[in-house]
Amino acid sequence: MASQGPNNPATFSQGGPGTSWTNPSNVQASDNVYATIDLDILVVCRSLIATNYGFSIPTGSTINGIILTIEKKASLVDKVSDGDVYLVKGGTIQTAEDKSDIENWGITDASTNYGGASDVWSNTWTAEEINDSGFGAALRAQQQFDETPVTASVDWMGITVYYTEGPSLQLPRLQRSYSRLQRGITSRLHKQP
């Protein structure tokens, strides 16, 4: 099985009703520069959407799994958790499987992996859909039922894709390997006295 990533997003938006994130493009790299949102018990958070990951999965490949890595923190301990975590296909949030983690966000920057090398998030994917600029991820944060205001911060949203190349891609490689082997044997035969 082959993989590409983790890749960084290049396009950022927000979806749904509620309070907007500040500086959503800051999730582009793991650099301790954050997209933030201030939450309290009455705040509904919009989805932070990152897309256009620049994948180049070979056509005809089977998508085996997708890992989304989110680097995040909160300003207070035990006050923020994931609201929901989804993948995005063709610019549309895919709600077939919510991968939100029940663990509260810590107060130091930490990464959480969602999905896995053999987890397609209850969906089907083609190489073209993964390579599309509309492929990505969406995160919504929530404040834990408390009246204390808290800031949720997201540093990075990276994606790794695991795939198996289609037979049409493997055949030329086998042919090249066979040709090299054949040249090596022929070369050795001609060198013998």
N, C-alpha and C positions, 0 to 999 in steps of 0.2 A: 504494500500500500504506500502511495506517495502522499505528500502533503505540501501545502503552500501556506506560509504565514508564520507568525502572526503578522497580518497586514494592518496598516493604519487607514482610517477613513479619510475622505477628502471633501465630503459634502455633509452639511449639518442642518437639521431643521427641528421643529417641534410639532407635536400633534395632540389633538384633543383639547378639551376645555381646561381652564385653570390657570395657575400662576406659571409664568415662563421662567426658564433657566436663563441665567446671565452668562454670556460668553460661551455658547454651546460648542463653538469650534475649538475650544481648549481641550476637548477629548481626543484630538488628533494624534497626540504623542504622549508617551510616558515621560513627562518632564516636570512634574510637580507644579503645573499651571492648570487651574481647575475651571470647569463649568460649575456654577453654584446655583443653589436655590434656597431661599429662606422658608422654612416650614413651621407651622404650628397646627394645633388641633383642627382649625377651620380651613386650612389651605389644601386645595386640590392641586396636585402637581401635573403639569403637562408632560407628555412623553418626550424624552430627549432622544432624537433619532440621528444615527450616524450611518451614512451609506457611501457608495463609490469607493470600494476597498481595492480596486485595481488588480483583481485576480486574473490569471490567465490559465485556467484549467483547460487542458486539451479537450477539444470537441470529441464526444463519444465516451468520455470518462463516466464512470459510475461514482456518484457522490456517496461516500461511506459515513461521514460524520462531520460535524461542525462544532468547534469550540469558540465561544465568545469569552473573552477575558475583560473584566471591568475592574479598573483600579479606582478605589473610592474611599471616602472617609466622612465622618460627621464631626460637628463641633462639640458635641456632648456624647458621652457614652450611653448606650442602650436607648437612644432616642429616635434613630432612623433605621428603616429596613427597606428592602426592595418592595415596591408596589406591584410591579410586573416587569418581566424581562421576555422579550419576543425577538424573533428574527423578522427581517423585512425582505419581501420578494417583489421585484418590480415596483418599488416605491410604496407597497402596501404592507402594513403590519400584519403578520401571520399569527393569528390567535389560537392555532390548533394546540399549542403547548406552551404554557407559561412556565418559565424556568426560574422564577423568583426564588430567592433563598430566604428561609425564615430567620436566619441569623441576623442580629442587629449589626449595623456598620460600626466599626471601631473608630477611635479618634486619631489613629495613625493610618497613613496611606497603606492600603493592602489590596491585593488582587484576589478576585473570585473567578473561578472558571465555571462556565455553564455549558452543558452539553458534553460531548465526548467524541473520540475518534470513530465510534460506531453508532452515533446518535444523530439522527437527522431531524430531530425536534417534531416528530409526528407529521412529517411532510415529505414530499418528493422534490428532488432538485435535479436540474440538468446543469452541465458545465456552463451553458449560455446564461442561465439564471444567476449563477454565482458570479460570472464575469461581468454581468450587467451593472451599470452604475447605480441602479435602484436596489441592489442587494446590500443588506446591512443589518443593523440591530436597533432595538428601541428599549429604553429603560424609563421607568417611572419610580420615583422614590416616595416613601410615605413616612410621616411622623408617627411615632408610637403614642397613642392616646394619652397625651400629656399636654398641659397648657404651656409648657416651657418652650419658647421659640428655639429653633435649632437650624443650623446651616448644613445642607447636604452638599458634598463636593465630589465631582467625578474628574479624575485625571486622564483616563484613557479607556477606550473601547476598541480592543483589537480582536481580530478574527483569524482563526486557523481552519483550513479546510482539508479534510482527508479524502482521498479518492483513489480509484483503481482505473488505470488507463484502459481504454477500449482495445480490442484485439487489433484493430487497424493501425494503432499507434505502436503496438509491441512488435508487429511483424517486420517493419523496416529496421528496427534495432536488432532483431534476430538475424536478419539478412546481412547487416553490417558486421555483426559479430562473426557470422559464418564466413563472410568474405575475408575478414582479417585472419581467421584461423586457416582458411584455405591458402592465403598468401604466405603465411608463416610456414606451412607444411611444404609448399612448393619451393620456397626459398631454401629450406633445409635440404630438400632433395637435390637441388642444384649445387649445393655446397659440398655434398658428399663426393669423395674421390672415386 
